[in-house]
Amino acid sequence: MPEPVQQHTGQPRKPFRRIPMVIAAILIGAAIGYVGVYGIGGLTGNPPGDPACRPAVDLAKKIAPLARGEVAALTMATSPLRVPDLAFDDADGKPRKLSEWRGKTVLVNLWATWCVPCRKEMPALDDLQGKLGGPGFEVVAINIDTRDLDKPKTFLKEASLTRLGYFADPKAKVFQELKAVGRALGMPTSILVDGAGCEIATIAGPAEWASDDAVKLIKAASGQ
């Protein structure tokens, strides 16, 4: 059977339009390159890190050799991260925010009475606050118990942990905020924050904060 004959309209055949496709290929390549350099955040308008937090990364690199022994599990900051401005309450129920401690190096700790490692860690945090707490440094330990809100206060009183300020977030939003930036994977969680509110180091799990290793690192971080 003969092949069908194509009909010709007499109109000149339009040339294949390669230029738009070439431009599109260039744009796609540029976008891929941009993501490779700046990450997905570059396409969504989010910067790859807060430039104001670069000094915290430099400090983390400087004191990294001190993250040994009892604090060897610390993960030092390698990219600039501004810690969320966590909101919680004090012992009188007054709303507080992490930004109130700007100018100080702060060890933020999340704990709960149902967390056994947290309870074991609290005396060391209380001791650290007694040793180094002052104009340049403070431990801000935030309780995230969501039931029996008197239980954390009772625990601190019975354990004679009187040097730590009492802070609480019964809705545990502080945990979710730190989890959202990849800094809270379990309990306890601690994050060392500089005076500008930027991450210096983070640790998932307990540490012996009253040890010589911890004290040396905190002193170096806070300029003591």
C-alpha positions in Angstrom: 0.0 0.0 0.0 1.5 3.3 -1.0 2.4 5.8 1.7 0.1 8.7 2.1 1.2 11.8 0.4 1.7 14.9 2.6 -0.3 17.8 1.7 1.5 21.1 1.1 -0.2 24.4 1.7 2.2 26.4 -0.3 3.3 28.4 2.7 7.0 28.4 3.4 8.0 26.1 6.3 9.0 28.1 9.4 12.5 27.5 10.7 12.8 25.6 14.0 13.0 28.2 16.8 16.2 27.1 18.7 16.9 30.4 20.3 14.2 30.3 23.0 15.2 26.7 23.9 18.8 27.8 24.2 17.9 30.6 26.5 15.7 28.3 28.6 18.6 25.9 29.0 20.9 28.6 30.1 18.4 29.8 32.7 17.9 26.3 34.0 21.6 25.8 34.2 22.0 29.0 36.1 19.3 28.1 38.6 20.9 24.7 39.2 24.3 26.4 39.8 22.7 28.9 42.1 21.2 26.1 44.2 24.5 24.4 44.2 26.3 27.4 45.6 23.6 28.9 47.9 21.3 26.0 48.7 17.6 25.8 48.3 17.2 28.8 50.6 18.7 30.9 47.8 15.6 30.3 45.7 13.1 30.9 48.4 14.6 34.2 49.4 16.2 32.8 52.6 19.9 33.6 53.0 22.3 30.6 53.6 23.1 32.0 57.1 23.0 35.2 59.1 26.2 37.1 58.3 25.9 38.8 61.8 26.5 35.3 63.3 29.9 34.7 61.5 31.8 35.8 64.6 30.2 33.0 66.5 31.4 30.5 63.9 34.9 31.9 64.2 34.7 31.6 68.0 33.5 28.0 67.7 36.5 27.2 65.5 38.8 28.9 68.0 37.6 27.0 71.1 36.9 23.7 69.3 40.1 22.1 70.8 38.5 22.6 74.3 35.5 20.4 73.4 37.1 17.3 74.9 36.7 15.0 77.9 33.3 15.7 79.6 32.2 18.0 76.8 33.6 16.1 73.8 30.1 15.5 72.5 29.6 19.2 71.7 29.0 20.0 68.1 30.7 23.2 67.2 28.9 25.7 64.9 30.3 25.5 61.3 27.7 27.8 59.7 26.1 31.0 61.0 22.8 30.4 62.8 20.8 32.9 64.8 19.0 31.0 67.5 15.2 31.5 67.6 14.1 34.1 70.2 12.6 31.5 72.5 9.7 32.6 74.6 9.0 31.1 78.1 7.9 32.1 81.6 9.8 32.8 84.8 9.0 31.5 88.3 6.4 34.2 88.7 4.7 33.4 85.5 6.1 36.6 83.8 6.8 36.2 80.0 10.4 36.2 79.2 12.4 35.9 75.9 15.9 34.7 75.2 16.8 38.1 73.7 16.7 39.6 77.2 20.1 38.0 77.7 21.7 39.8 74.7 25.3 40.7 75.6 25.8 37.6 77.7 27.0 34.2 76.6 24.1 31.8 77.5 23.9 28.1 77.9 20.3 27.3 77.0 19.2 23.9 78.4 15.8 22.2 77.8 14.9 19.7 80.5 11.9 17.8 82.0 11.2 15.8 85.1 10.2 12.8 83.0 13.6 12.8 81.4 16.0 10.8 83.6 19.3 12.1 82.0 17.9 15.7 82.5 17.4 15.2 86.2 20.9 13.8 86.6 22.3 16.7 84.7 20.6 19.5 86.7 23.0 19.5 89.7 26.0 20.1 87.3 24.1 23.0 85.6 23.3 24.4 89.0 27.0 24.1 89.9 28.1 25.8 86.6 25.8 28.7 87.3 27.3 29.1 90.7 30.8 29.0 89.4 30.5 31.2 86.3 27.1 32.9 86.4 27.4 36.7 86.3 27.6 39.7 84.0 29.1 37.6 81.1 27.4 34.3 81.4 24.3 32.6 82.5 22.6 29.2 82.4 19.0 29.5 81.2 17.4 26.1 81.9 13.9 25.9 80.5 11.6 23.2 81.8 9.1 21.7 79.3 6.9 19.6 81.5 3.4 19.8 80.2 1.6 18.2 83.2 1.7 18.7 86.9 3.4 22.1 86.6 4.4 22.2 90.3 6.5 19.0 89.9 9.6 20.8 88.4 9.7 23.4 91.1 9.4 20.6 93.7 12.2 18.7 92.1 14.6 21.7 92.2 13.7 22.5 95.8 14.2 18.9 97.0 17.5 18.6 95.1 18.6 22.0 96.7 19.3 23.4 93.2 18.9 27.1 94.2 21.4 28.8 91.9 19.5 28.2 88.7 16.7 30.6 87.7 13.4 28.8 87.1 12.0 29.1 83.6 9.3 27.0 82.0 7.4 26.5 78.8 4.4 24.2 79.5 3.5 24.1 75.8 7.0 23.0 74.9 7.1 25.4 72.0 10.8 26.1 72.7 11.6 22.5 71.8 9.7 22.7 68.6 11.4 25.9 67.6 14.9 24.5 68.2 13.8 21.3 66.4 12.7 23.3 63.4 16.3 24.6 63.0 17.8 21.1 63.6 19.0 21.8 67.1 16.7 19.7 69.3 16.5 16.0 68.5 15.9 14.6 72.0 16.2 15.4 75.7 18.1 17.0 77.2 19.3 19.5 74.7 21.7 22.4 75.3 22.9 25.1 73.0 25.6 27.6 73.8 24.7 31.1 72.5 26.8 34.2 72.1 25.9 37.7 73.1 24.4 38.4 69.7 22.0 35.4 69.9 24.1 33.2 67.6 24.9 29.5 68.0 28.4 28.6 69.2 27.8 24.9 70.0 25.1 22.4 70.6 24.9 19.1 72.4 22.2 16.4 72.3 22.2 14.6 75.6 23.7 15.3 79.0 27.1 16.6 79.9 29.1 17.1 83.1 28.8 20.9 83.1 30.6 21.3 86.4 33.7 19.5 85.2 37.0 21.3 84.5 36.6 20.6 80.8 33.2 22.3 80.7 34.4 25.3 82.8 37.4 25.9 80.6 35.3 25.8 77.5 32.6 28.1 78.9 35.2 30.6 80.1 36.8 30.7 76.7 33.4 31.2 75.0 32.4 34.0 77.4 35.8 35.7 77.5 36.3 35.0 81.2 
